[in-house]
Amino acid sequence: MNRKRRRERGFFLADVLMGILMVGMLASVLAVSLTRFHAARERLASDRTAADAAHRTLIAVRMKQIAPEIADVSIVTKDHDANWISVTATCRGRSVTLLGMASDGGGS
């Protein structure tokens, strides 16, 4: 009888250790996935900020207004008559380039 009880106690200890090990592994997988999620969210936010800055600059140039003062935005003409321009904006190391017409081209 004493021997049977000792076996049951050992089996219970192995179950507890396996459960703790599995919970630890799940917690580590969750921590890694949350870290990757936050990094991806930051990259997307930086991309969106850069795209918004480039878009606002492209609209201002197209409307023949002064381009807004936004840090890390450059305007480059693409061809000899300067109808097409390329606007590149950078935010926290992430850059976005938009290509568009500088004017209507209707001779105005």
Rosetta blueprint (number, residue, H / E / L):
1 M L
2 N H
3 R H
4 K H
5 R H
6 R H
7 R H
8 E H
9 R H
10 G H
11 F H
12 F H
13 L H
14 A H
15 D H
16 V H
17 L H
18 M H
19 G H
20 I H
21 L H
22 M H
23 V H
24 G H
25 M H
26 L H
27 A H
28 S H
29 V H
30 L H
31 A H
32 V H
33 S H
34 L H
35 T H
36 R H
37 F H
38 H H
39 A H
40 A H
41 R H
42 E H
43 R H
44 L H
45 A H
46 S H
47 D H
48 R H
49 T H
50 A H
51 A H
52 D H
53 A H
54 A H
55 H H
56 R H
57 T H
58 L H
59 I H
60 A H
61 V H
62 R H
63 M L
64 K L
65 Q L
66 I L
67 A L
68 P L
69 E L
70 I L
71 A L
72 D L
73 V E
74 S E
75 I E
76 V E
77 T E
78 K L
79 D L
80 H L
81 D L
82 A L
83 N L
84 W E
85 I E
86 S E
87 V E
88 T E
89 A E
90 T E
91 C E
92 R L
93 G L
94 R E
95 S E
96 V E
97 T E
98 L E
99 L E
100 G E
101 M E
102 A L
103 S L
104 D L
105 G L
106 G L
107 G L
108 S L
